[in-house]
């Protein structure tokens, strides 16, 4: 098996096979069984990247596009209220420092996770909100996936809708590389890496559903399966459980590295928050 | 926080058929689920929705446990006169929410 697989692998990588993407990818996976670490096809070309929005049914797309039908907007409205509500020891609201979010928060979510010089590492939008609470408002940090944190992050992210995702800070490189390593690492009882589905088999079917490329363009987003809003970390936990791997904890460096890598991988795609997904 | 989103054309022509879209935040806990320790989670759903147009009922619906969280209900009516559209959701545990929208018929 190994010899045959390696041979196929060499062919699959050859120029003659270019243009036969599907067969090539299938062979690469067959080869991967024999050549454990060399099976990954590499990054999706920038021009071929697309949001999972494009693969959704017309009705789900309509639900996302209409702000009256998009249930994520309920969280955005809650977030708007929280933005103006004084909190913490200093009884200060987000709006007291940042003013009108429509202007001050425009484009912000499209840049996160960012490098935080004080912490010497990457922080995501939820971290940023909690750091503001701890340091500026002197209020307790909000729990991950709590209604309040989802509402605030949805409200902030909504202000960047339609803007391209940016990731060009060289200081984030080690975090992006750590995320890439996790993305390509086999794990769980199914012995799969994220890359096996989302780099190599996107566009094909898994249990009747189209496998997306896995670009985090719409978080926090409303998933019909969840019947609620959830963050990217919740989605990642979902995938890990699906792979029968042990999930990382919320707020762990692993999740942060994956988030940073995925946003880099999706650079240039427009943000859709709050998106709707099946 | 009871939140709702309503969309109605604010200035329809007289006799025009208008679409009304309503979305309300509600868990719609079905009553069929259990916690990790096996305790039943009691039912908590919206049971009725009524829309009135200047006091006259124009649409009503009964909701059941199979309806998803954050129910989205849309329907049509004929714009007859300027006035107030009122929407009322009621449900388990004394749940009640009301929303009003003014329309001007030209």
HADDOCK unambig.tbl for C-alpha pairs under 7 A between the chains (distance, minus, plus):
assign (segid A and resid 68 and name CA) (segid B and resid 5 and name CA) 5.72 0.50 0.50
assign (segid A and resid 68 and name CA) (segid B and resid 6 and name CA) 6.49 0.50 0.50
assign (segid A and resid 68 and name CA) (segid B and resid 7 and name CA) 6.27 0.50 0.50
assign (segid A and resid 68 and name CA) (segid B and resid 23 and name CA) 6.80 0.50 0.50
assign (segid A and resid 69 and name CA) (segid B and resid 23 and name CA) 6.58 0.50 0.50
assign (segid A and resid 69 and name CA) (segid B and resid 72 and name CA) 6.86 0.50 0.50
assign (segid A and resid 71 and name CA) (segid B and resid 70 and name CA) 6.84 0.50 0.50
assign (segid A and resid 74 and name CA) (segid B and resid 3 and name CA) 6.32 0.50 0.50
assign (segid A and resid 74 and name CA) (segid B and resid 25 and name CA) 6.62 0.50 0.50
assign (segid A and resid 227 and name CA) (segid B and resid 69 and name CA) 5.73 0.50 0.50
